[in-house]
Amino acid sequence: MVAQFTAKLNNPRWISIKKFAAPLAAAIVLLGLLNYGLYGRLAPKATFVPYQYPYQQDFSTTDIQSWIKFGGNWLINNGQLTQDKTSLDSASIYIPFSVSEKDGYTAQILLGLKETGGSLSFNAQYPGLEQNRHTVQLIPRDSQWQMVYGYFQKGSQIYEQGAIPLGIKADQPLNAKLTVAITNDRYALTLDDKLLVSNVPLVYKGGLMGLNSLDGAAQFDEFSVTQISSLASVPTPQSALQPTPITVVDDNVVIYTSQFAGNLEDSGWKPFSGDWTFENGKLIQRQLDGYDFGIVNDQTFQNYQVEVNFRHQQGNSAGMLFNLPQRESKNGGQLVRYTDDGKGLFWGYFDAQGAFTGQGYINTAPPAQDSHVLTVQSLPDTYSIILDGNTVAQDIPLNSRQGFIGLTTSQSVGEFASVSISNLGSSTAIGTKPIDLLANSQTVNGQWEYNPDGIQQTETEAADYVTGIGVLAEQYVIESDITLPTEITDAGGGVIFHMPARDTLAGAYMLRFGNGGKILFWGRYDDKGVFIGQGSVDVNLEPGEPHHLAVVVKTNSFDIQVDNKTIVPDVPLEQKSGWLGLISFRGPVIFSHLRMTLGASQP
Amino acid sequence: MNRILTNFPQSPVWLTWATSHVTTIDWARWGWLLHPMFAFLITRAVVMGGGYIADIAVPGPTGQEFWHPAPENLFIDVMARWDSGFYLNIVRDGYDYTPGQQSTVAFFPVYPILVNFAAPFFGNNSVLAGVIVSHLCLLGALIFLYLFTEVEFGSATAQRTVYYIAAFPTALFFSAIYTESTFLFFSLATVYFARRRSWALAGMMGMITSASRIVGVVIWALVLFEWLRSHDWALSRIHKRETWQNLRSGLRTDWGNLLWTCLTPVGLLSYMLYLKRNFGDPIAFWSVQSSWGRGSKGPFGAIIQDFNSLLHQNFGTGEIFWNSLLNLLILAVVIVLSLVVWRRMGAGYGIYSLLGILIPAESGTGSLIRYALVIFPIFMILGSWGRRVWLDRMLMIIFPVFLGIFTVLFVNWIFLA
């Protein structure tokens, strides 16, 4: 037996194996030592004690020497934590206490910001504090302060879960109390005690909290961490993550915020045409050629405000669909988008067969590749459109009163950064600027002066003078106070509408005061631009006094009102839509309180 | 040295004893140990002693950013400056990584691991452990350098080579809490074993080398060249048929040893895996380079940039970019010497020398005088040339003098490399 074993050991093959085995074992030991050193001895260390709830920090006598800092110059100044270095991208400081993965808690901080942003980081994972963490940033973006919330994974790029414009100009300082309430797998954000968003999925659980200055200096005060026991303690508007038939929630609460990340099929967004993908937290439609590409969300809403933040990578004509009755097509839904040439915004609705009916158009600056915020307020019967904070149209009749929200592009590559939906409850509108009818005015002839308090035509020669006011619409009320001169007895002023082009009278309708306010007459320009009268009434107005003229333009007819009385009802219309303008015969004629209301409601 | 000692008149008892023993030493037998050891002791005396005096006699800068990790022991404190802080942080807290900011992941793990292992033996004094690890590695590196040079050029060249490298002006970094001596030790061990055709040992040492420094994995190319050379393959003979026949034969009969050489990149891969698992970025050590002002500038971008800065200096008033001057000078010297290395020692060593300087130069010429320190083939060439007495004397004067000056600068927080 022994001899046999010895013989085996002396076998040349075995000898060669032994020769190989010894160095192999040594190599394995060496590699083991290297990896033991890395993972056992040089692994990033986590040595943080848990928070003692409630944790209050007023920065009055705080020693921040032991706090973990990444860049910046952090100091306690007048009872505040200050990062005073202005020439850097970002700086962070982490409080060396941890929260457990099982803890539900509320963290609150007062931020003092001026021109540059600040943020609260929470559930920051150790190791890699700056990578694996959630963050809520208050930053200037698109010329206003915005709350951006999301998380950092492995890289240095924030993965946005949503953004909410705060309606505060970016050049104003921002002092705000930010609260984040965290439960097992969700979190909610409150700013100055107003709940802005909730039920946002939590990616990282437990960890450290930190304060960050973004692109400059920042001040922090009154930091606190309080434990909460259950989900019920967190303000919870209707879940925005599960499809619901109709979302009915409290007033002015953000009820949905887009998360353009992960798998498109599982995201709640369903394309019905086009090439839609998530890239870097944004939703992009890449197919350039073609019209009405669309993607639709999986929730329906009623009585809400939807805000879409987007830009064009190529082309001009991105926008949104809303109140869609189904997710499979645009049919039956409402549309607002830029025109293909980028010169304006138009709106309307698709019927059940997909035929589009326009409800209005307005000239705008070309969208270029800048970011824009398009907002629609969908009320029970009407809707309003706001572009980049300016009201474009109000009180437009809704063809579809509730439904899904969608995004759309035509002949363009659109990049959608966020979609945010808040309910409007019983309120009818959120404060916005009125329609700026003068923004796109274009003089055809005459001497028109545009002032904030009125428009004046000063040419005195006996002729009609016209200015286009840059609005194309179908159903609306146009109204103005018109003051005629006392010394010129045949002067007149009024409106001209349904012009086929901004400087073309042929086919347009016109009505105006004549003979110094003694009469009102109306009619239409023929194909050659010659005015054909259709009727007149005596109004006997006093010249030198402002008199209110309103025209209610409907689908097939229009009404004329003078000094809030309907003088002429239901004058038939052959033209469906067109450009609007003002007309003056001789001058000076003053148009004041010019106002347009889209939709055919009474003024 | 022997003659001076033996002729010393009226020697005291201890010197008589020492002299008798020194004279009886078999230098031929123990030269591989004694020459490196003397080079080590003499040059370290300059560095440690000079550093100590520089620290106490020269009023250095003060302030929070000029930290002193061991103020109670200035002998070791002076060896911890600049990047030493990163290594000490790694030893104490493990690695950290913040994209876009200077992070410790840029520093390879072998040296901090060794210091971490050693620290418990020195009362958990990481600074002391770091200095000791650096010195032990330096001594080991000098021994391997001697042995390797002896094989290539003979013992006289080997003696000069170890002195030249140990007294090189930036050789103070061999003593500092830096990775220079560790890298030199493992890279020389790799090459020495490869030259001895001990492929398993070469592979193992190569594995550690590749985890020692960002350019460590380049040693793999050198080992592969040695393996090819062992099978009569050389760049100069690639046009001959038998060269390829020999290689084919080698691949058939010696693939096991070739496999051993492939252990070399495993060290780097281990570190990359660690970075991936902990920070999600396997090349985090490269990603953070830009935060040190290093970034890919193309093959000539960094050189042109520094050269331009030289055109706007005034030697008379002292408004000069002396760092840039030194770095560009060493870059030129190493490139020239690399060509000599190529010719004298073969393409493998020539390429290794060139890559050793060109890889860091690609992202910036800063610190090249330190990176050149570990390109051992150029010191072997200098050692060979040092048989000319005038050159030997010149180097043996210039090198230690500047070593002393640079040590004073380093100790007093003047950025050298």
Chai-1 contact restraints between the chains, C-beta under 6 A:
chainA,res_idxA,chainB,res_idxB,connection_type,confidence,min_distance_angstrom,max_distance_angstrom,comment,restraint_id
A,P23,B,A200,contact,1.0,0.0,6.0,A-B,restraint_1
A,A27,B,M204,contact,1.0,0.0,6.0,A-B,restraint_2
A,A27,B,L263,contact,1.0,0.0,6.0,A-B,restraint_3
A,L30,B,M204,contact,1.0,0.0,6.0,A-B,restraint_4
A,L34,B,S270,contact,1.0,0.0,6.0,A-B,restraint_5
A,N35,B,S270,contact,1.0,0.0,6.0,A-B,restraint_6
A,G37,B,I113,contact,1.0,0.0,6.0,A-B,restraint_7
A,L38,B,P109,contact,1.0,0.0,6.0,A-B,restraint_8
A,L38,B,Y274,contact,1.0,0.0,6.0,A-B,restraint_9
A,R41,B,N116,contact,1.0,0.0,6.0,A-B,restraint_10
A,L42,B,I90,contact,1.0,0.0,6.0,A-B,restraint_11
A,L42,B,G94,contact,1.0,0.0,6.0,A-B,restraint_12
A,L42,B,Y95,contact,1.0,0.0,6.0,A-B,restraint_13
A,A43,B,G94,contact,1.0,0.0,6.0,A-B,restraint_14
A,P44,B,G94,contact,1.0,0.0,6.0,A-B,restraint_15
A,P44,B,Y95,contact,1.0,0.0,6.0,A-B,restraint_16
A,P44,B,D96,contact,1.0,0.0,6.0,A-B,restraint_17
A,K45,B,D93,contact,1.0,0.0,6.0,A-B,restraint_18
A,K45,B,G94,contact,1.0,0.0,6.0,A-B,restraint_19
A,F70,B,T98,contact,1.0,0.0,6.0,A-B,restraint_20
A,P127,B,N278,contact,1.0,0.0,6.0,A-B,restraint_21
A,G128,B,F279,contact,1.0,0.0,6.0,A-B,restraint_22
A,E130,B,T98,contact,1.0,0.0,6.0,A-B,restraint_23
A,K154,B,G280,contact,1.0,0.0,6.0,A-B,restraint_24
A,S156,B,P99,contact,1.0,0.0,6.0,A-B,restraint_25
A,S156,B,G100,contact,1.0,0.0,6.0,A-B,restraint_26
